[in-house]
Amino acid sequence: MYSVAINAGTSDSGAAYFFVKLNSPDCEFNVMVSELELERLRSVGDARWLARQSVAAGKCLGSSAFWSCQDGRLTVLVGPDDEAWEVCFSAPEALVNELLQEIARARANWPQ
């Protein structure tokens, strides 16, 4: 089963961040995103990698994360860009709906 959770917190430098946790049956994938990047993720369902439309949002393992959907899959590529990536997380595209619900929940609970 795939799932997503988003928790608010702070980075090592004290900046406000959201921690996006993507789970699959075999692994957990964590991406730290800023408030602005979290808003950018709302468009991930329309981001097609083959059309070079990935959404740059967050950091994982010290590298940038690039999000896209293609052929029924949500994909997060981690590396210097969305073509020279080093690590990938892939899940059914249906996880995007859960991601959007979690973004709305996280935003509603974010202290202003």
C-alpha positions in Angstrom: 0.0 0.0 0.0 1.2 3.5 -0.9 0.6 6.5 1.4 1.7 10.0 2.0 2.0 12.2 5.1 3.0 15.8 5.5 4.3 17.2 8.8 5.3 20.8 9.6 8.6 21.5 11.3 11.9 23.4 11.0 15.1 22.8 9.2 18.5 22.6 11.0 18.8 26.4 10.4 15.4 27.0 12.0 13.5 27.8 8.8 9.9 26.6 8.6 9.6 23.5 6.4 7.2 20.7 5.6 8.4 17.1 5.6 6.7 15.0 2.9 6.8 11.3 3.7 6.0 8.9 0.8 5.6 5.3 1.7 5.5 2.2 -0.6 5.4 -1.5 0.5 9.2 -1.6 0.2 10.5 1.9 1.3 10.0 5.3 2.8 11.0 8.4 0.9 11.3 11.7 2.7 11.5 15.1 1.0 11.8 18.4 2.9 9.9 21.3 1.2 9.5 25.0 1.9 6.0 26.6 2.2 6.4 27.9 -1.4 7.5 24.6 -2.7 4.6 22.9 -1.0 2.3 25.2 -3.0 4.1 24.3 -6.2 3.3 20.6 -5.6 -0.4 21.3 -6.2 0.4 21.2 -9.9 2.2 17.9 -9.9 -0.7 16.1 -11.5 -0.2 18.1 -14.7 3.6 17.9 -14.8 4.7 15.6 -17.6 8.3 14.5 -17.5 8.5 13.7 -21.2 7.3 17.3 -21.9 10.0 18.6 -19.5 7.4 19.9 -17.1 8.6 18.4 -13.8 8.0 20.5 -10.6 11.2 21.3 -8.7 10.2 21.1 -5.0 12.2 20.2 -2.0 15.4 18.4 -1.0 16.2 14.8 -0.4 19.6 13.5 0.6 21.0 17.0 0.1 19.9 17.1 -3.6 16.9 18.7 -5.4 13.7 16.8 -5.9 11.8 16.9 -9.2 8.1 15.7 -9.3 6.1 14.6 -12.3 3.3 12.2 -13.5 3.5 10.1 -16.6 1.9 6.9 -17.8 -0.1 6.5 -14.6 2.9 6.9 -12.3 3.9 9.7 -9.8 7.7 10.0 -10.0 10.1 11.9 -7.7 13.6 12.2 -9.1 16.4 13.3 -6.8 19.7 14.7 -8.2 21.2 17.8 -9.8 18.3 18.0 -12.3 15.4 15.9 -13.7 17.6 14.3 -16.3 20.8 13.5 -14.3 19.0 12.1 -11.3 20.5 9.7 -8.8 17.5 8.3 -6.8 13.9 7.8 -7.9 10.6 7.1 -6.1 7.7 5.9 -8.2 4.1 5.2 -7.1 0.7 4.9 -8.7 -0.5 8.3 -10.0 -3.6 7.9 -7.7 -1.2 8.9 -4.8 -1.4 12.5 -6.2 -5.0 12.8 -4.8 -3.7 11.8 -1.4 -0.8 14.2 -1.7 -3.2 17.1 -2.5 -5.4 16.2 0.4 -2.4 16.2 2.7 -1.2 19.5 1.3 -4.6 21.0 2.2 -4.5 19.5 5.7 -1.0 20.7 6.3 -1.8 24.2 5.1 -4.9 24.4 7.3 -2.9 23.4 10.4 0.1 25.6 9.6 0.4 28.4 12.2 0.2 31.8 10.5 
